[in-house]
Structure formats: C-alpha cells, structure tokens
Amino acid sequence: MSLILFLILLALSGLIVGALARLALPGPDPMSIPATIGLGLLGSFVGGLIMRLLFHAYGAGLVVSVLCATLILWGIRRARGERVRPYNSRR
C-alpha cells in the first residue's frame, strides 16, 4: 500500500470516529473538519493504548475509539467552560 493511500485511509477513519463522537455528545460544537479528524485520531490512539494495557489486544475497534473520542470532546468542552446539555433544554 502506498503512503498516500495510507494517509487518506487514516484521515477517513479519523473523520468517521470524530464525527460519531460529535454526534454522541449533544450540543453545538464549532469544530472544523481537520479538528474532527484530529479528534478521531486521538480517540483511536488513546483507545488503542487502553486496549493494549488492559487486554493485551492490538487495536481499539470502533466502539472503544468513539467512546474515547467522546470523552476527549467532553473534556475539551469542559475546559472551554461550556456546559454539556441536551438539545431540548431551554436554559
């Protein structure tokens, strides 16, 4: 596999994981596409580390990657001082 194809597939997987993490956490989030890709890649990396340390497995899988990316996004929002609330909340 060529390096360009590998980078394209890596960006695509980061975009998918990051988009699913953003969908999992309610509320608006002003994040660009490269930031979403970075969020997805970071979630996959952290998920892979957790799975390797806890279960001696290689790779995180989609569910663990999205869960880790969602937790990272929650931490980013908390660091900004935003409250995480449902869409239908008026306050």
A tleap script that builds the chain and sets N, CA, C and O, in Angstrom:
source leaprc.protein.ff14SB
mol = sequence {
  NMET SER LEU ILE LEU PHE LEU ILE LEU LEU
  ALA LEU SER GLY LEU ILE VAL GLY ALA LEU
  ALA ARG LEU ALA LEU PRO GLY PRO ASP PRO
  MET SER ILE PRO ALA THR ILE GLY LEU GLY
  LEU LEU GLY SER PHE VAL GLY GLY LEU ILE
  MET ARG LEU LEU PHE HIE ALA TYR GLY ALA
  GLY LEU VAL VAL SER VAL LEU CYS ALA THR
  LEU ILE LEU TRP GLY ILE ARG ARG ALA ARG
  GLY GLU ARG VAL ARG PRO TYR ASN SER ARG
  CARG
}
set mol.1.N position { 0.853 -1.167 0.000 }
set mol.1.CA position { 0.000 0.000 0.000 }
set mol.1.C position { 0.901 1.234 0.000 }
set mol.1.O position { 1.897 1.288 0.722 }
set mol.2.N position { 0.551 2.192 -0.794 }
set mol.2.CA position { 1.363 3.397 -0.876 }
set mol.2.C position { 1.113 4.294 0.335 }
set mol.2.O position { 0.108 4.157 1.032 }
set mol.3.N position { 2.036 5.198 0.565 }
set mol.3.CA position { 1.937 6.115 1.699 }
set mol.3.C position { 0.746 7.048 1.554 }
set mol.3.O position { 0.070 7.346 2.539 }
set mol.4.N position { 0.481 7.512 0.343 }
set mol.4.CA position { -0.640 8.427 0.116 }
set mol.4.C position { -1.967 7.742 0.432 }
set mol.4.O position { -2.834 8.337 1.071 }
set mol.5.N position { -2.131 6.495 -0.012 }
set mol.5.CA position { -3.358 5.755 0.273 }
set mol.5.C position { -3.509 5.526 1.769 }
set mol.5.O position { -4.613 5.625 2.305 }
set mol.6.N position { -2.409 5.222 2.444 }
set mol.6.CA position { -2.450 5.022 3.894 }
set mol.6.C position { -2.897 6.294 4.605 }
set mol.6.O position { -3.725 6.234 5.515 }
set mol.7.N position { -2.359 7.447 4.200 }
set mol.7.CA position { -2.733 8.713 4.834 }
set mol.7.C position { -4.191 9.076 4.560 }
set mol.7.O position { -4.874 9.616 5.430 }
set mol.8.N position { -4.664 8.779 3.356 }
set mol.8.CA position { -6.070 9.048 3.030 }
set mol.8.C position { -6.987 8.170 3.880 }
set mol.8.O position { -7.987 8.655 4.409 }
set mol.9.N position { -6.661 6.896 4.016 }
set mol.9.CA position { -7.477 5.994 4.840 }
set mol.9.C position { -7.412 6.377 6.316 }
set mol.9.O position { -8.403 6.251 7.036 }
set mol.10.N position { -6.261 6.839 6.763 }
set mol.10.CA position { -6.121 7.285 8.147 }
set mol.10.C position { -6.993 8.514 8.416 }
set mol.10.O position { -7.666 8.593 9.443 }
set mol.11.N position { -6.973 9.466 7.488 }
set mol.11.CA position { -7.811 10.657 7.631 }
set mol.11.C position { -9.289 10.301 7.574 }
set mol.11.O position { -10.088 10.877 8.312 }
set mol.12.N position { -9.666 9.366 6.715 }
set mol.12.CA position { -11.063 8.958 6.605 }
set mol.12.C position { -11.538 8.270 7.886 }
set mol.12.O position { -12.647 8.526 8.356 }
set mol.13.N position { -10.706 7.406 8.445 }
set mol.13.CA position { -11.108 6.747 9.695 }
set mol.13.C position { -11.177 7.753 10.839 }
set mol.13.O position { -12.060 7.654 11.690 }
set mol.14.N position { -10.262 8.717 10.873 }
set mol.14.CA position { -10.326 9.765 11.897 }
set mol.14.C position { -11.569 10.612 11.765 }
set mol.14.O position { -12.176 11.001 12.763 }
set mol.15.N position { -11.955 10.901 10.518 }
set mol.15.CA position { -13.167 11.686 10.282 }
set mol.15.C position { -14.404 10.928 10.747 }
set mol.15.O position { -15.294 11.520 11.359 }
set mol.16.N position { -14.474 9.646 10.470 }
set mol.16.CA position { -15.638 8.849 10.874 }
set mol.16.C position { -15.731 8.760 12.397 }
set mol.16.O position { -16.800 8.978 12.967 }
set mol.17.N position { -14.625 8.445 13.052 }
set mol.17.CA position { -14.641 8.327 14.524 }
set mol.17.C position { -14.943 9.680 15.157 }
set mol.17.O position { -15.736 9.755 16.096 }
set mol.18.N position { -14.329 10.746 14.662 }
set mol.18.CA position { -14.583 12.079 15.207 }
set mol.18.C position { -16.016 12.535 15.002 }
set mol.18.O position { -16.611 13.141 15.893 }
set mol.19.N position { -16.575 12.246 13.828 }
set mol.19.CA position { -17.970 12.623 13.564 }
set mol.19.C position { -18.926 11.850 14.461 }
set mol.19.O position { -19.894 12.417 14.966 }
set mol.20.N position { -18.668 10.571 14.664 }
set mol.20.CA position { -19.530 9.793 15.567 }
set mol.20.C position { -19.416 10.286 17.004 }
set mol.20.O position { -20.402 10.278 17.740 }
set mol.21.N position { -18.230 10.713 17.408 }
set mol.21.CA position { -18.068 11.258 18.764 }
set mol.21.C position { -18.827 12.570 18.911 }
set mol.21.O position { -19.440 12.824 19.948 }
set mol.22.N position { -18.787 13.401 17.879 }
set mol.22.CA position { -19.531 14.662 17.933 }
set mol.22.C position { -21.030 14.424 17.938 }
set mol.22.O position { -21.774 15.182 18.559 }
set mol.23.N position { -21.486 13.377 17.250 }
set mol.23.CA position { -22.910 13.041 17.270 }
set mol.23.C position { -23.328 12.456 18.616 }
set mol.23.O position { -24.475 12.621 19.033 }
set mol.24.N position { -22.413 11.779 19.294 }
set mol.24.CA position { -22.744 11.145 20.565 }
set mol.24.C position { -22.910 12.160 21.688 }
set mol.24.O position { -23.615 11.895 22.662 }
set mol.25.N position { -22.272 13.312 21.564 }
set mol.25.CA position { -22.340 14.337 22.606 }
set mol.25.C position { -23.236 15.468 22.123 }
set mol.25.O position { -22.893 16.137 21.148 }
set mol.26.N position { -24.369 15.703 22.770 }
set mol.26.CA position { -25.310 16.710 22.276 }
set mol.26.C position { -24.770 18.125 22.437 }
set mol.26.O position { -23.935 18.404 23.298 }
set mol.27.N position { -25.267 18.994 21.593 }
set mol.27.CA position { -24.910 20.403 21.674 }
set mol.27.C position { -24.085 20.840 20.482 }
set mol.27.O position { -23.452 20.019 19.819 }
set mol.28.N position { -24.094 22.142 20.210 }
set mol.28.CA position { -23.318 22.652 19.086 }
set mol.28.C position { -21.826 22.641 19.409 }
set mol.28.O position { -21.422 22.810 20.560 }
set mol.29.N position { -21.033 22.442 18.387 }
set mol.29.CA position { -19.594 22.420 18.584 }
set mol.29.C position { -18.923 23.044 17.365 }
set mol.29.O position { -18.931 22.447 16.289 }
set mol.30.N position { -18.343 24.234 17.514 }
set mol.30.CA position { -17.695 24.881 16.372 }
set mol.30.C position { -16.330 24.250 16.095 }
set mol.30.O position { -15.300 24.758 16.538 }
set mol.31.N position { -16.335 23.149 15.365 }
set mol.31.CA position { -15.104 22.415 15.100 }
set mol.31.C position { -14.978 22.199 13.598 }
set mol.31.O position { -15.942 21.812 12.938 }
set mol.32.N position { -13.803 22.447 13.067 }
set mol.32.CA position { -13.571 22.274 11.632 }
set mol.32.C position { -13.374 20.796 11.299 }
set mol.32.O position { -13.275 19.954 12.191 }
set mol.33.N position { -13.321 20.501 10.026 }
set mol.33.CA position { -13.120 19.115 9.586 }
set mol.33.C position { -11.739 18.593 10.003 }
set mol.33.O position { -11.649 17.461 10.478 }
set mol.34.N position { -10.653 19.376 9.846 }
set mol.34.CA position { -9.364 18.876 10.342 }
set mol.34.C position { -9.344 18.641 11.856 }
set mol.34.O position { -8.682 17.719 12.333 }
set mol.35.N position { -10.062 19.468 12.601 }
set mol.35.CA position { -10.140 19.254 14.045 }
set mol.35.C position { -10.934 17.990 14.366 }
set mol.35.O position { -10.605 17.278 15.315 }
set mol.36.N position { -11.972 17.706 13.589 }
set mol.36.CA position { -12.739 16.479 13.775 }
set mol.36.C position { -11.883 15.253 13.457 }
set mol.36.O position { -11.953 14.244 14.158 }
set mol.37.N position { -11.075 15.343 12.400 }
set mol.37.CA position { -10.162 14.248 12.063 }
set mol.37.C position { -9.158 14.042 13.191 }
set mol.37.O position { -8.880 12.906 13.575 }
set mol.38.N position { -8.616 15.132 13.723 }
set mol.38.CA position { -7.669 15.037 14.841 }
set mol.38.C position { -8.307 14.430 16.072 }
set mol.38.O position { -7.682 13.625 16.763 }
set mol.39.N position { -9.554 14.808 16.358 }
set mol.39.CA position { -10.274 14.227 17.488 }
set mol.39.C position { -10.446 12.727 17.306 }
set mol.39.O position { -10.246 11.959 18.247 }
set mol.40.N position { -10.809 12.312 16.117 }
set mol.40.CA position { -10.981 10.889 15.837 }
set mol.40.C position { -9.683 10.112 15.933 }
set mol.40.O position { -9.657 9.003 16.467 }
set mol.41.N position { -8.599 10.688 15.417 }
set mol.41.CA position { -7.300 10.019 15.500 }
set mol.41.C position { -6.813 9.927 16.942 }
set mol.41.O position { -6.263 8.905 17.350 }
set mol.42.N position { -7.013 10.991 17.711 }
set mol.42.CA position { -6.613 10.957 19.116 }
set mol.42.C position { -7.438 9.943 19.903 }
set mol.42.O position { -6.903 9.229 20.751 }
set mol.43.N position { -8.746 9.878 19.624 }
set mol.43.CA position { -9.588 8.884 20.281 }
set mol.43.C position { -9.180 7.465 19.942 }
set mol.43.O position { -9.197 6.590 20.808 }
set mol.44.N position { -8.814 7.228 18.689 }
set mol.44.CA position { -8.351 5.898 18.281 }
set mol.44.C position { -7.021 5.548 18.936 }
set mol.44.O position { -6.810 4.408 19.351 }
set mol.45.N position { -6.127 6.525 19.029 }
set mol.45.CA position { -4.832 6.291 19.652 }
set mol.45.C position { -4.975 5.977 21.138 }
set mol.45.O position { -4.377 5.023 21.636 }
set mol.46.N position { -5.769 6.781 21.844 }
set mol.46.CA position { -5.974 6.553 23.277 }
set mol.46.C position { -6.703 5.228 23.508 }
set mol.46.O position { -6.366 4.488 24.433 }
set mol.47.N position { -7.691 4.930 22.680 }
set mol.47.CA position { -8.400 3.656 22.788 }
set mol.47.C position { -7.478 2.471 22.554 }
set mol.47.O position { -7.572 1.454 23.242 }
set mol.48.N position { -6.581 2.607 21.573 }
set mol.48.CA position { -5.609 1.548 21.310 }
set mol.48.C position { -4.661 1.343 22.475 }
set mol.48.O position { -4.324 0.206 22.809 }
set mol.49.N position { -4.222 2.438 23.103 }
set mol.49.CA position { -3.359 2.320 24.282 }
set mol.49.C position { -4.075 1.639 25.441 }
set mol.49.O position { -3.502 0.790 26.124 }
set mol.50.N position { -5.326 2.017 25.656 }
set mol.50.CA position { -6.100 1.415 26.750 }
set mol.50.C position { -6.306 -0.073 26.508 }
set mol.50.O position { -6.128 -0.882 27.419 }
set mol.51.N position { -6.678 -0.433 25.295 }
set mol.51.CA position { -6.890 -1.854 24.988 }
set mol.51.C position { -5.587 -2.644 25.113 }
set mol.51.O position { -5.600 -3.787 25.569 }
set mol.52.N position { -4.474 -2.050 24.717 }
set mol.52.CA position { -3.185 -2.745 24.821 }
set mol.52.C position { -2.789 -2.933 26.282 }
set mol.52.O position { -2.302 -4.000 26.656 }
set mol.53.N position { -2.991 -1.915 27.106 }
set mol.53.CA position { -2.601 -2.016 28.509 }
set mol.53.C position { -3.512 -2.943 29.306 }
set mol.53.O position { -3.040 -3.690 30.164 }
set mol.54.N position { -4.809 -2.900 29.029 }
set mol.54.CA position { -5.756 -3.686 29.830 }
set mol.54.C position { -5.931 -5.114 29.329 }
set mol.54.O position { -6.008 -6.046 30.130 }
set mol.55.N position { -5.995 -5.295 28.014 }
set mol.55.CA position { -6.361 -6.599 27.474 }
set mol.55.C position { -5.297 -7.221 26.568 }
set mol.55.O position { -5.520 -8.299 26.016 }
set mol.56.N position { -4.152 -6.568 26.406 }
set mol.56.CA position { -3.068 -7.042 25.550 }
set mol.56.C position { -3.550 -7.306 24.127 }
set mol.56.O position { -3.092 -8.240 23.469 }
set mol.57.N position { -4.468 -6.483 23.666 }
set mol.57.CA position { -5.010 -6.603 22.312 }
set mol.57.C position { -4.428 -5.509 21.439 }
set mol.57.O position { -4.079 -4.434 21.927 }
set mol.58.N position { -4.325 -5.779 20.163 }
set mol.58.CA position { -3.844 -4.775 19.220 }
set mol.58.C position { -5.034 -4.114 18.558 }
set mol.58.O position { -5.877 -4.795 17.976 }
set mol.59.N position { -5.114 -2.810 18.638 }
set mol.59.CA position { -6.209 -2.062 18.033 }
set mol.59.C position { -7.347 -1.864 19.007 }
set mol.59.O position { -7.552 -2.663 19.921 }
set mol.60.N position { -8.085 -0.789 18.800 }
set mol.60.CA position { -9.145 -0.445 19.728 }
set mol.60.C position { -10.523 -0.872 19.237 }
set mol.60.O position { -11.378 -1.236 20.045 }
set mol.61.N position { -10.748 -0.836 17.960 }
set mol.61.CA position { -12.084 -1.088 17.449 }
set mol.61.C position { -12.885 0.194 17.421 }
set mol.61.O position { -12.508 1.188 18.041 }
set mol.62.N position { -13.972 0.170 16.713 }
set mol.62.CA position { -14.773 1.371 16.500 }
set mol.62.C position { -15.436 1.858 17.786 }
set mol.62.O position { -15.435 3.058 18.061 }
set mol.63.N position { -15.994 0.960 18.563 }
set mol.63.CA position { -16.741 1.360 19.760 }
set mol.63.C position { -15.824 2.017 20.778 }
set mol.63.O position { -16.158 3.074 21.314 }
set mol.64.N position { -14.689 1.422 21.052 }
set mol.64.CA position { -13.759 1.978 22.034 }
set mol.64.C position { -13.184 3.296 21.524 }
set mol.64.O position { -12.995 4.228 22.306 }
set mol.65.N position { -12.906 3.389 20.239 }
set mol.65.CA position { -12.379 4.622 19.666 }
set mol.65.C position { -13.379 5.767 19.790 }
set mol.65.O position { -13.012 6.880 20.165 }
set mol.66.N position { -14.638 5.491 19.476 }
set mol.66.CA position { -15.673 6.527 19.582 }
set mol.66.C position { -15.892 6.911 21.046 }
set mol.66.O position { -16.082 8.088 21.350 }
set mol.67.N position { -15.867 5.948 21.942 }
set mol.67.CA position { -16.027 6.249 23.364 }
set mol.67.C position { -14.892 7.143 23.863 }
set mol.67.O position { -15.142 8.117 24.573 }
set mol.68.N position { -13.672 6.829 23.509 }
set mol.68.CA position { -12.535 7.649 23.928 }
set mol.68.C position { -12.590 9.040 23.298 }
set mol.68.O position { -12.298 10.029 23.969 }
set mol.69.N position { -12.957 9.130 22.030 }
set mol.69.CA position { -13.069 10.428 21.370 }
set mol.69.C position { -14.184 11.264 22.002 }
set mol.69.O position { -14.047 12.481 22.127 }
set mol.70.N position { -15.275 10.626 22.398 }
set mol.70.CA position { -16.364 11.333 23.058 }
set mol.70.C position { -15.912 11.874 24.415 }
set mol.70.O position { -16.245 13.003 24.775 }
set mol.71.N position { -15.165 11.082 25.157 }
set mol.71.CA position { -14.642 11.558 26.446 }
set mol.71.C position { -13.655 12.706 26.267 }
set mol.71.O position { -13.632 13.635 27.075 }
set mol.72.N position { -12.849 12.650 25.228 }
set mol.72.CA position { -11.910 13.746 24.936 }
set mol.72.C position { -12.678 15.008 24.563 }
set mol.72.O position { -12.335 16.100 25.017 }
set mol.73.N position { -13.713 14.868 23.740 }
set mol.73.CA position { -14.539 16.015 23.361 }
set mol.73.C position { -15.246 16.603 24.572 }
set mol.73.O position { -15.356 17.824 24.687 }
set mol.74.N position { -15.723 15.762 25.472 }
set mol.74.CA position { -16.350 16.242 26.704 }
set mol.74.C position { -15.335 17.045 27.518 }
set mol.74.O position { -15.672 18.100 28.056 }
set mol.75.N position { -14.107 16.558 27.612 }
set mol.75.CA position { -13.063 17.279 28.334 }
set mol.75.C position { -12.722 18.609 27.687 }
set mol.75.O position { -12.462 19.590 28.384 }
set mol.76.N position { -12.719 18.653 26.356 }
set mol.76.CA position { -12.460 19.915 25.656 }
set mol.76.C position { -13.556 20.918 25.957 }
set mol.76.O position { -13.277 22.087 26.224 }
set mol.77.N position { -14.793 20.470 25.914 }
set mol.77.CA position { -15.911 21.382 26.210 }
set mol.77.C position { -15.876 21.865 27.654 }
set mol.77.O position { -16.162 23.031 27.927 }
set mol.78.N position { -15.531 20.985 28.569 }
set mol.78.CA position { -15.438 21.393 29.980 }
set mol.78.C position { -14.292 22.387 30.182 }
set mol.78.O position { -14.415 23.315 30.981 }
set mol.79.N position { -13.188 22.203 29.472 }
set mol.79.CA position { -12.054 23.121 29.589 }
set mol.79.C position { -12.396 24.503 29.029 }
set mol.79.O position { -11.865 25.511 29.495 }
set mol.80.N position { -13.273 24.550 28.042 }
set mol.80.CA position { -13.731 25.828 27.497 }
set mol.80.C position { -14.725 26.519 28.410 }
set mol.80.O position { -15.011 27.703 28.230 }
set mol.81.N position { -15.249 25.807 29.376 }
set mol.81.CA position { -16.235 26.379 30.278 }
set mol.81.C position { -17.665 26.193 29.815 }
set mol.81.O position { -18.583 26.781 30.387 }
set mol.82.N position { -17.868 25.381 28.783 }
set mol.82.CA position { -19.218 25.139 28.283 }
set mol.82.C position { -19.881 24.041 29.089 }
set mol.82.O position { -19.225 23.125 29.586 }
set mol.83.N position { -21.187 24.149 29.207 }
set mol.83.CA position { -21.958 23.094 29.853 }
set mol.83.C position { -22.484 22.159 28.784 }
set mol.83.O position { -22.925 22.596 27.721 }
set mol.84.N position { -22.436 20.886 29.070 }
set mol.84.CA position { -22.974 19.896 28.137 }
set mol.84.C position { -24.407 19.639 28.535 }
set mol.84.O position { -24.680 19.161 29.636 }
set mol.85.N position { -25.336 19.961 27.628 }
set mol.85.CA position { -26.753 19.802 27.930 }
set mol.85.C position { -27.490 19.297 26.700 }
set mol.85.O position { -27.001 19.441 25.579 }
set mol.86.N position { -28.642 18.718 26.897 }
set mol.86.CA position { -29.408 18.199 25.745 }
set mol.86.C position { -29.888 19.326 24.829 }
set mol.86.O position { -29.945 20.491 25.224 }
set mol.87.N position { -30.232 18.947 23.598 }
set mol.87.CA position { -30.709 19.924 22.621 }
set mol.87.C position { -32.005 20.595 23.061 }
set mol.87.O position { -32.190 21.787 22.819 }
set mol.88.N position { -32.898 19.858 23.695 }
set mol.88.CA position { -34.215 20.392 24.010 }
set mol.88.C position { -34.229 21.228 25.288 }
set mol.88.O position { -35.294 21.692 25.694 }
set mol.89.N position { -33.101 21.429 25.922 }
set mol.89.CA position { -33.036 22.238 27.132 }
set mol.89.C position { -33.065 23.722 26.762 }
set mol.89.O position { -32.312 24.162 25.893 }
set mol.90.N position { -33.922 24.483 27.412 }
set mol.90.CA position { -34.085 25.901 27.097 }
set mol.90.C position { -33.148 26.772 27.932 }
set mol.90.O position { -32.927 27.925 27.564 }
set mol.91.N position { -32.606 26.295 28.999 }
set mol.91.CA position { -31.784 27.123 29.902 }
set mol.91.C position { -30.355 26.999 29.619 }
set mol.91.O position { -29.535 27.628 30.288 }
savepdb mol mol.pdb
quit
